[in-house]
């Protein structure tokens, strides 16, 4: 199944990258973390789209380290709807 990142999720990835690279002054760690997060989401959800816990009727979520990845399963694709730091996330 194809995994697609929404604009909101893409912006979250950019924000996470910026925080790690600029605020924490660790650009190599930022690149590695973004690669790990996107690989986890792509690999896991393309094979097992219903693996995540239900947040509500239409949205599921998985966790990667301290980040919650929310998504919706559609007919032929998985749409990543958001990426949140654990303490900033509440079920949608």
Residue pairs with C-beta under 8 A, 6 or more apart in sequence:
1 45
1 46
1 47
1 49
1 76
1 77
1 78
2 46
2 76
2 77
2 78
3 41
3 42
3 45
3 46
3 77
3 78
3 80
4 77
4 78
4 79
4 80
5 13
5 38
5 41
5 80
6 79
6 80
6 81
6 82
8 81
8 82
9 69
9 80
9 81
9 82
9 83
12 82
12 83
12 84
13 34
13 37
13 38
13 83
16 30
16 33
16 34
16 37
16 67
16 83
17 30
17 31
17 33
17 34
18 30
19 30
20 26
20 27
20 29
20 30
20 33
21 27
21 29
21 30
21 31
24 30
33 65
36 64
37 64
37 65
37 67
37 69
37 83
40 62
40 64
40 69
41 62
41 64
41 69
41 71
41 80
44 51
44 62
45 51
45 52
45 62
45 71
45 78
45 80
46 78
49 73
49 78
50 60
50 73
51 60
51 62
52 60
52 61
52 62
52 69
52 71
53 60
53 61
53 62
54 60
55 61
55 70
55 91
55 92
56 91
56 92
58 72
59 70
59 71
59 72
59 81
59 92
60 70
60 71
60 72
60 73
61 68
61 69
61 70
61 71
61 91
62 68
62 69
62 71
63 69
63 86
66 85
66 86
66 87
67 83
67 84
67 85
67 86
68 82
68 83
68 84
68 85
68 86
68 89
69 80
69 82
69 83
70 80
70 81
70 82
70 83
70 84
70 89
70 92
71 78
71 79
71 80
71 81
72 78
72 79
72 81
81 92
82 92
